[in-house]
Amino acid sequence: MREGVSLSFNCNVLRWALLLFCIHETNCNQVKYGQGSILMGEKGNAMLPAISPSTEPHPFPYFPSQAPSALIPFTNRTVPRLSGVCRLNFSAVESMMSMATFDCFLNFAPILANVLCCPQVEATLTILVGQFSKHTSILALDDIHAENCLSDFEQILESQGADTRLKKICSISPSNLTEGSCPVKDVDEFENIVDSSKLLSACENIDPVNECCTQVCQGMILEAAKNITSRYYSFSSVGHLAKIEDCESIVLRWLASRLDPIPAKKVLRGLSNCNLNKACPLVLPSVRNVSKNCGNGVSNKTACCRAMKSYVSHLQKQRFITNLQALECTSLLGMKLQKANVSKNVYSLCHITLKDFSLQKSGCLLPSLPSDATFDPTSGISFVCDLNDNIAAPWPSASLISSSSCNKTTKIPALPAATSAQQSGFDSFRVIDVEKADAVTVIKGMRAALDGGFAKVIFLFDCQRLVKAFEEKSIDLTWGALSVFI
């Protein structure tokens, strides 16, 4: 035991590691808490994203009680079958391709699609075409090459372990690589119409926090797209808005051609997050049952909260969302309930929190800023959760105009401040040695597993004294690390 070591853990930002095992088409999940980790075992379909009643269910595997190494998908890659005619330089963006694989890994792609998977896929495709234009001076592919290149792109990702349904999950098609209805794709023509130096200056180093509100780069992109469109079409022409949207894609590819892949990714993912944080991605089913039990005042709190908890449980089985998306969802649902004659703040009454709107009962809100999954040889695939435990979901007021985080009282990616009664939700602890830190981590892992309703839990731990204490069911409280369990 090392003496004098001071460790401080703050569970406001908690790293969840998903240790992905693979038997045919099945997966297991590992959730890491601090120094230790827990492997969630079988409990029916407890971790499966059962979709709310108004959406189509996605196929999702059950969890095996035993599985081979988590590294199998990365040490036993298949050889992609490429078309042989695509001229895009995939090796130039190899790191981004690998990142897309992690973000879209196997059957986790649907539940990470909105925040991690699809933004990374779209950014990678944009950069591929942008970098290709350096050699061709063309910011788009023709239909035939677009189809072949998209197929090759999918084949490469799938060979590394990505989900095989990316086209459907991310709604991508060969048109994502063509000019669509935009009248300009030649680089020289583009630069004759657009103030390219002004555009590059506004977008080459965006602030991912302030850009969503100031829209400096976004404004320049829209202006450039409008200038291109108006050069050839009148504003009253059929499909004018669609043409502007397609020209915005051309503008993004031009930017990607003027930046190195990594800086280009930062810009593209930052702009993408500005858009995805503006809306709630969850499907909100009918609130009829909640209205029946909570409407016209609340005569029976138990019945009301039972109905509310049941409703929220459907939302918890859909997908992971960001903290700002959770704010949008609470606002949208709150207004929906108010229209259904629910006037009382049922969020406060029934202790509904922001994390209740994201996947899993234990809750995980992803950061509002761009993030990616990571791969570690020992722990597998992991991603960061931005948890602010027990922060009350804000009930929309009658004077609410917009839930936008760009109002004067909110800063991206800040969450609402906890009330005095909720300060304990900012779960933190301090210990004086690493073994006690490990012990407390196990406790928190147990609590998380218990909250998730898991019947089987396997602890993966490297502290041999703790392992031995568990195996021998030791009650020797003279050892400080063990005493924290009592």
N, C-alpha and C positions, 0 to 999 in steps of 0.2 A: 504494500500500500504506500502510495506517495503522500507525504505529509505537506501541508501548506499550500496545496493546490486549490485555487478558488475558481469555481465554475458557476456561471449564471446562465440559466435557461429561460427563455421567454417564449411561450407557446403562442404569442400573437402571430408570429410567422413560423409555421410548422412545416418541416420537410417530410412529405409523404413519399416513401419509396415503393414503387410498385414492382415487386420482384416477379417477373413474368416467367412462369413455367409453361412448357408446351408438350402436351400429349395429343397428337392428332390435331384437334381444333379446340383444345381446352386450355384454360388459363387459371393461375392462382394469383392472389394479390398479397403483397407484403406492405405493411405500413410501418415506417421507421419513426420512432419517437426518440429524438435526441441521440444518445449514444447507443441505445439498444434498439431492438426491432421486434415486431410480432408478425407472425404469419397467420393470416386469417384462414381458418379451416372451413369445412363444409357446414352449411346451414341452409339446406334447400337452395333457393335462389336469392339469398339475402343480399348479395352484392350485385345482382343482375339489374341492369337499368330497365325495369319493367315500366313501360311507357304509359302515360296517362290515358284515360279512356278514349280521348278524341284523336289519338295518333296511332299510326301503324307500329306494331312491335318490331324491333330489330332482333335478328337472331343473335344470341349471346351464349357463350358456353357455360357449362357447370364447372365447378372446381373439383379437381381430383384431390384425394387425400394424400397421394404420393405423386411425385413428378420428377423428371430428370432435371439436369442442370439448367439454370436460367440463361446460360450463355449459349445454349444450342442454336437459337435463331441467328446468332452472330458468328458462330464458329462453324456452322454447317450451312453456309449460304448456297442457294441454288444459282445456276448460271442463267442469266437473263437471255431470252431469245429475242434478239434485236432485229429490226427490219433491214439494217445494212444500208439504208438510204438517207437516214436522218443526219444532217450536217451540224446539228447543235453540239457544242463542246461540253458534254456532261462532266468531263474530268475537271473543267475549270471551276465548277461549282460543287466539287465532290463533298466538301464539308457541309454545304447546305443540303445536299441530297441525303446525307447521313442524318442530318438534323430532321429533315422531313420524315425519314423512316422512324425515328424515335417518337416524333410528335404524332405519327399516324400508326403506331405499332399495333398490329393485329386488331383484335376486336375492341381495343380501347379507342380507336379512331372515332367511332360515332359519338362517344360521350365527351371527347376532347375536341371534336370537329370545329365548333364555333370559335374557340379561343386559341387553340394550339395548331391543330392539324391543317385545316384549310387555309388559314392565313400564311402558314409556312409554305404550303404547296403552291399557292398563288404567287407568292413572292419569288419563289424559285423559278417558276415558269417565266415570270416577267423578266427576271435577270438573265435567264438563258437566252431569250430572244433579244434583249437589249445588248448583251455581250456579242451575240452573233452579228448584230447590225454593224459592229466595228469593221467587219470584213466585207459585208455586203452592201452597206449603206441603205438597208431596207429594214424597217421596224416591224415587219410582219412576215409570216410564212404563207405560202399558197396553201390551198385546201388539202392537196395530196400530202405535201410535206408535213403539214400540221397534224394530220391524222397519224402518219407514221411516227413522228417525233413524240406525240403524246403517248402512243402505244409503247415506245421505247422507254419513256419516262416512267410509266407505270411498271413496266417489266423490271426496271432497275430497282425501284423502291420495293416492289413485292419480293424480289430475290433477296433483299436484305431484311425482310420481316415485316414490311408495312401491310396494312389491310388491303385485301384484293378488291374492295368496293369503293375506291377513292373517287372514281367518276361520279358515282351516285351520291356518296357522302358529301362531296365538296361541289357537286353540280358543275364539274368541269367537262369541257368538250373541245374538239379541235378549234372551235371558234375562239377559244382563249389564246390561241397563238396566231390568229389571222388579224386583219385590220377591221373585220366586221363591216359596219356601214360607214366607218370613218373614211373620208375621201383622200386622206394623205397618209402615206407610209414611207415615202422617200425621205431620207435624212436631210438632204439639201433643201428640198421643198419645205420640210418642216421648219428648218432654221430660217428660211426666208420669211415665213409667216409669223413665227413666234419670237418673242424677245428672249432668246435662249440664255443669255448671260443673266438676265434678271430672274428667270425661272430657276436656274442652277443656284444662284445666290440665295434664293428663298428656301430652297429645298435640300441643299447638300448637307446641312447640319441642323436638322430640326430638333427642337426640344420636345421630347415625347409627352411631357406633361402639359406645357403651355400651348403647344400646337393645336390641340383639340379645341381650345377655346379661342385662341387668336386667329387660327386658320390662315396663317401667313402663306405656308406652302400650299395648302389646299385651295386657297383663293387663286394663287398663281396657276395651279394645274387647271382649275375650272376656266379661268380666263383664256389660257392657251387653247383648251379644247373648244371653247366658243369661237375664238378667232379662226381656228382651222375650219370649223363647220360653216361659219358665216361667209367664208371666202367662196364657198361653192353652193350653199343653200340659203334660202331665206328662213327666218325664224318661224314662218307659218307653214313650212314644208312638212309633209307627212313624215312622221318618225323622227322629228327634229331632236327630241330629248334622247332618243336611243343613239342617234349619231354623236351627240355630245358625249354620252357615256362611253361609246366605243373610242372616241378620240382621246378621252381621259386615259384609256389603257395605252394608247400610242404615246402619250406624254410620259407616262410612268416608265415605259420601255426606253424612251429617250434618256430619261434621268438615269436609268439603270446602265445605260451605255456610257455615261459620263462619270460614273462612280465605280470603284472597285466593288466586287460582290458583297463583302461584309458591310461596308458603309451603306450600300444600296439596300441591303436587307434591313438595316436599322431604320432607314427612311420608310420603306414599304410597310414594314410591320407596325411602325409607329402610326402611319396613316390608317392602316387597317384597324388598329385598336381604337382609334378615334371613332370610327364608324360602328364597330361592334358594341362599344360601350354605350351607345346612344339608345339601344333598344333591348327589351327583354326577349331572350331567345326561347323562353319556355312556352309551352302550350298550356294555356289556362282553361281547364274544363269548366263546365257549367257550375255556377255557385248556388244553384237552387237549394241544395240541402243545407248549406251554410245559412242562406237567407231564411229558410224555414225555421231554423233553430236560433238564429241570432238577430233576425229582423224585428222591427217595431220595438226596439229596446230589447234587453236580454232578461227574460223572465227566469231562465234556467241556465246558469253559468256552466254547469257540468255538461249539459246537452250541447250547448253552444260550442264549448271548447273541444268536445269530442268530435263534432262535425268539422270544426276548423282544423284540428290535428289530422283528421282523416283526409281532408282536402290537401293539406300541405304535404302529406305523405306521398301523394301522386307526383308532386313537383320534385320531391327528393329522389325520384326514380328516373329522371329524364337525362340530365347531363350536368357537367361541371360548368359553372359560370363565374364571371369575375365579380369583384366586390361592387363595382359600379353597375353592372348588369343586375345584381341583386337589388340595388336601390331602385332601378327602373321597374323591376318585377314587383317589388312591394308597393310601389306607387300605382302601377297598372292594376294589380289585384285589388288594392284598396279602393280605387275609383270604381272598379267593377262591382265591388261589394256595396259601396254607397249607392250606386244606381239600383241595386237590388234591395234597397231599403234597410241596409245594415248601417246604422248611424253611429253606433258605439265603436270605440277603438278596440276591436277584437284582437289586434296584435298585442296590445298591452294586457288585455284581459286574460288572454290565453298564453302569454309569454312566448310569442312568436319572434324569432330572431332572424337576422340577415342570413346566417349560415343555414337556416332551415330551408332556404330556397335552392340550395345546391345539392348535388348528388350525395347520397349516403346520409344516414341518420346522424353520424358523428360530425358531419359538416365539413366542407372544404370550399372556400372561396378563393379562386385564382386571382393573382394580382391584376390590376387594371392596366398596368404597363406590359408591354410585350414580354413574353417568357417562352421558354422551350423545355421540353423534356430532356433529360440527360441520361447517358449510359455510363455505368460504372462496372468494371469487371467483377466486383464482388457483390454489389447490391442490385445490379440490373438496371431497369428503366425507372427513373424517378422524376417527379416534378414538384415544384414549390407551391404550397398553399398559403395564402395570406389570410390567416385566421384571426379574427377579433371576437373571441368567444362571448356569447350572450349579449351582443349589441342589439338592442331592441329594434325591430323593424319599424321604420317611421310611418305613421298613419297619415295619409294625405289630408291636409286641412281644406276647408271650404274655399279658402282664398288661393289655393295652390294653382299656379299658372303652368309651371313646368318643373319636372324633377331633375332638370339638367344640373350636372355637377359644375357647370361653368358660372353659376350664380355667385354672388359676392361672398357668401358665407361658406362655400365649399371649395376645396382645392383637390384636384386630381393628384394622387389616387386616394385621398383621405376618405375615411369612413366617418359616420356620425360619432360624436364623442359619447362615451359611455356615461350613463347617469351615475350618481353617487352610489346607488344600490348595486351597480353592475361593475364596480371597479375590480371586484374579486375575479371577474371573468377574464381579466388580463393576466392569465395564469402564468406565474413565474416562481422560481425557487432558487435558493443559493445554498450550496454545500461546500464543505472544506476539503473533500477528497473525491477522486474519480469513482471509487467504488460506491460511495453514497449516491453520486450522480447517476450511476448505472441502476442502482436500486430504485431510486425515485422514477427513473425512466420506465422501469418495468411496471411500477404501480400505475403510471399514466397509460401505459399500453393496455394493462388489464381493464382499466376504466373505459378506455375507448372501445375495446372488444365487447365489454359488457353492454355499453350503450348501443353498440351495433347489433346486439342480440345473437352473438356467435356462440355455438355450442362447443366447438373445438378451437383451441388456440394453441399454436406451437410457438414458443419463444426461441428466437435465434440470438444467442448471446455469447460474447467472448470473455466475459469475466468469470473465470473458473471457480472462484470462491462462491459466487452467487449460484452458479450451476450446481455445485456440490451441495450448497445449503438447500436448494429446491429439491434435489434428489433425495437428500437425507431427511427432509422436513425438519431442519434444524430449528431449535427455539433458543439457541444461545444468544441472548441479547447483549452479551458483553462485546460482541462485534458490532460497532456502530452502524455499519451499512445495513445490517439485518434489522436493527432496531427501528428503522424508519417505516417498516411494514406494519408495526403495531400502532 
